[in-house]
Amino acid sequence: MSEQTHNQPTDSLPEDDHPSLEPGRGIELIPVPPGGSLLVLGIVLAVLAPLGGFLAGSMVDLGDTTQRVSPMFLYLFGGFVLGGLGLVMAGLGGLRLYRSVRAGHA
């Protein structure tokens, strides 16, 4: 494109440079139902927390071998506790989602 054409306003360009736009489908944005986000976050936490605990436990230095409890056990246990909290969150989110869907059909 030459400098003259580039600096011209777009309304002065020939008509064939502007393709006609046909109206398409309208997009309707629907909000997430109540409890949907809590359900998804709870499931993700329940799945990833034990894996993260195992990963963190495997990366921790054992240090002194006279320890009574292995760091792997501690981190994995912490991951299971967080995973359990994720299951509780998913259960509460699922219950809230079920109640909102049920109220919508009544």
N, C-alpha and C positions, 0 to 999 in steps of 0.2 A: 504494500500500500504506500502511495507517495505521501509526502509530508502535507501536501495541500488537501488531499482527501482525509488524512488522519486528523487534521485540525478542524475540519468542518463539523458543524453540528449534525447530529444524526438525522434530524428531520429534513435536511437538504439532500440526503442520499437518494438515489433512485428507488422507486417503489419495490423493485424486485429484490433488493437487498434485505427487505423486511418480510420474512415469511409470515403468512397469516397464521395466527395462533387459534387453534380450535379449542373450545372449552372441553376439558377432560372431566374425569370423575372428581367429585368433591371429596375432600378428606375430612373425615369426622374423627376428632380426637376424643377418645373415651378415657376417662380417668381410671386409675387402678382401683378396683373395689377395696373396701376396707378389709385389712388383714392380708392382702395379697403380698405386700412388700415384706411384712413380718414373716410370712410363710417362706418366702424365697430366701430371705436373710438367715432364717433359722436352719433351713436345709443346707445352705452353703456352709454355715458355721459347724453344723453337725458332721458334715463330711470332711471339711478341711482341718478342723482343730486336732483330731487325733493324728492326722498325717503331719501337721506342723509340730506337734509334740514329739513324734518319732524323729523328725528331721532335726529339731533342736537338740534332742537328747543324744542323737548320734554325733552331733558336732561338738558337744561339750567335752572338754578334756577331763579324763578320769582323775588326774592328779594323784593324790595319795590312794594307794590300793587298800588301805585299812578302813575305808569308809564302810559303814554298815548298809547304807542304801545307795544304790547306783543312781547317778544322775539321769541315766536313760529311763529308769523307772519313774523318777520324779517328774520329768518332763512329759513322759507318756501319760502318767496319771493326770497331770494338769491338762493335757490335751483331751483326755476322756471327760474330765469335769466340764471343760468348755464345750465339748461335743454334746454332753447331756443338757447343758443350758441351751444349746442350739436346738435340741429336740423339744425342749419345753417351749421355746419361742415359736418353733414351727407348729407345735400343737395349738398354742394360743392363736396364732395367725390363721390356722386352718379352721378353728372353731369360729373365729370372728368372720371369716370369709363365708363359712357355711351359713351362719346366722344372717348375714347380709343378703346372700343369694336366696335363702328361704323367705326372708321378709319381702324381697322383690317379687316373688311369685305369688304371694298371698293376696 
